[in-house]
């Protein structure tokens, strides 16, 4: 028995005392349907507040025009407006060999209604940051051409992104889904204008060994950074080791703007040819062991608050 108080009134709640009573209570309810189960699953998987299922129909509240396309299984969307709108178009499964063609045809119809391909700058592979002494020399290679089967399109008037998603089934077919995501528009619209800062490859000076202990980067619409950390072991003076680490930066056109040094620490500020700001640090951990770090920061032209923009990291 449970007791609770509501509006100053004492009430008693009798618990279900047996499995028979519990099953009897459930039996008195309307039997759940497959649709009830599907709606419950959608709420948990996609945080959909009130999903609307439309078998054989397209989206009705999309923030941008959509074409009529063949092979449509149906759509699911919510009643949310603005950036929190969620809408998805689902297509009948197709053989793997035909999936790209289905996407290309739908993309062509979208472009005819004012959509455009998201511009994504392809990145070349180049060694970056401190390079371990035992690391093999990987050859550089240029970026490959973008995939002609575009997977992300943008509608600037509606400020919404349309992103393709695919799933392969056990019968060798592909399920296709086109997700409309207003909240992702800003992210995809910036891909070609917010490149990450790059670090030059830095190898151990002669007579020293280098162990990479960290590195990576992160960013926002306002700024992005890239960094690399390493341990250097060898015999030599602090000034000589710093000069040998700084030499390749000089050779790449970096400008040392200021430097400060103490008995066990050297910090310098650099300006890159791209007007990025960099810090080169050298810190003694114990005799014959030094920790070196290089960090580059790039500011973008976005507003200072960066509201509504997503972070990224690598």
Secondary structure, 3 states (H helix, E strand, C coil): CEEEEECCEEEEECCCCCHHHHHHHHHCCCCCCHHHHHHHHHHHHHCCCCCEEEECCCCCCCCCCCCCCCCEEEEEECCCCHHHCCEEEEECCEEHHHHHHHHHHHHHHHHHCCCEECCCCCCCECCCEECCCCCCCCCCECCCCCCCCCCEEEECCCCEEEEEEEEECCCCEEEEEEEEEHHHHHHHHCCCCCCCCCCCEECCCCCEEEEEEEEEEEECCCEEEEEEEEEEEECCCHHHHHHHHHHHHHHCCCEEEEEEECCCEEEEEEECCCCCEEEEEEEEEECCEEEEEEEEEEECCCCCCCCCCCCEEC
